[in-house]
Amino acid sequence: MQSNKLLKLVIVTPVEELYKGKIIKVTIPGTKAPFQVLYNHAPIISTIERGNIIFIDENNKYFNFYIMSGIVEVLNNKITILSEEIKKV
């Protein structure tokens, strides 16, 4: 994957930063419906409901986190996910 086509992802709880790195894509369980974020996605702020956040990093490694609820912001190819309860699966 070209490094200029990657997204920056940060997953944060009040206690720790669970993930910070470059990714190819992410699927998020939005409150209205699940959605996927790819390079150059439009800016968005959304609530997240219980479900899996699934993403592939720049090395094509698959990650899966289970989230109870939270919020996500997508802006300028940076994705920030904030949650009180999230665990790596």
Backbone torsions as a table, in degrees:
resi	resn	phi	psi	omega
1	MET	NA	136.2	176.9
2	GLN	-66.8	133.2	-176.8
3	SER	-65.5	-20.0	178.5
4	ASN	-84.2	0.5	177.8
5	LYS	-111.8	22.3	-177.7
6	LEU	-101.8	155.4	174.6
7	LEU	-102.0	154.0	172.0
8	LYS	-100.3	130.8	180.0
9	LEU	-122.2	134.2	174.1
10	VAL	-130.1	127.9	175.7
11	ILE	-118.5	121.3	-170.7
12	VAL	-131.7	140.3	168.8
13	THR	-116.5	172.5	176.0
14	PRO	-62.0	-20.2	-175.6
15	VAL	-96.6	-36.4	-173.8
16	GLU	-157.3	164.6	171.6
17	GLU	-93.8	112.3	-175.2
18	LEU	-81.8	-31.5	-179.9
19	TYR	-153.4	140.9	173.0
20	LYS	-150.1	118.2	-179.8
21	GLY	177.8	-176.7	-179.5
22	LYS	-96.1	139.0	-177.4
23	ILE	-134.1	164.9	177.1
24	ILE	-91.4	-45.4	-179.5
25	LYS	-159.4	161.6	178.5
26	VAL	-144.1	142.9	172.8
27	THR	-112.1	130.9	-172.9
28	ILE	-125.9	135.3	178.0
29	PRO	-81.0	80.7	178.6
30	GLY	-63.7	158.0	-177.4
31	THR	-62.5	-40.2	179.5
32	LYS	-81.2	-36.0	-179.9
33	ALA	-173.9	153.8	174.6
34	PRO	-63.6	148.2	176.9
35	PHE	-144.8	158.1	-178.4
36	GLN	-114.1	142.0	178.1
37	VAL	-115.4	125.4	176.0
38	LEU	-119.1	175.2	179.0
39	TYR	-53.8	136.5	179.8
40	ASN	66.9	27.8	175.0
41	HIS	-62.5	148.1	176.7
42	ALA	-63.6	150.1	176.9
43	PRO	-59.6	141.5	-179.2
44	ILE	-156.1	147.8	166.8
45	ILE	-127.2	129.8	-175.9
46	SER	-143.8	152.1	169.8
47	THR	-83.5	156.0	-178.7
48	ILE	-121.4	138.5	175.7
49	GLU	-107.2	176.8	-178.3
50	ARG	-55.5	130.9	178.9
51	GLY	161.7	-166.6	-176.8
52	ASN	-103.8	134.9	169.1
53	ILE	-99.7	118.2	-175.1
54	ILE	-120.6	129.1	178.3
55	PHE	-145.5	163.0	178.6
56	ILE	-119.8	125.7	-177.7
57	ASP	-82.9	-179.4	-175.7
58	GLU	-63.5	-16.2	178.0
59	ASN	-100.7	15.4	-178.2
60	ASN	63.7	25.5	175.2
61	LYS	-87.6	134.7	-177.2
62	TYR	-89.1	133.6	177.0
63	PHE	-126.0	148.5	178.9
64	ASN	-140.1	121.3	175.6
65	PHE	-119.2	139.6	175.9
66	TYR	-100.5	125.9	-177.2
67	ILE	-118.3	140.7	176.4
68	MET	-84.0	-44.4	176.2
69	SER	-170.1	167.7	178.8
70	GLY	167.7	-165.1	175.8
71	ILE	-135.4	155.5	178.6
72	VAL	-133.8	141.4	172.7
73	GLU	-123.9	132.1	174.0
74	VAL	-118.6	121.4	-178.4
75	LEU	-154.3	123.9	177.2
76	ASN	52.8	46.0	178.6
77	ASN	64.4	22.2	172.3
78	LYS	-119.4	131.0	179.9
79	ILE	-114.7	124.9	176.8
80	THR	-118.8	123.6	178.0
81	ILE	-115.0	125.7	179.3
82	LEU	-117.0	133.1	-179.0
83	SER	-154.7	148.8	173.8
84	GLU	-79.9	-34.3	-177.3
85	GLU	-132.2	112.3	176.1
86	ILE	-151.3	139.1	-178.3
87	LYS	-135.7	144.6	174.7
88	LYS	-74.4	132.4	-179.8
89	VAL	-96.9	NA	NA
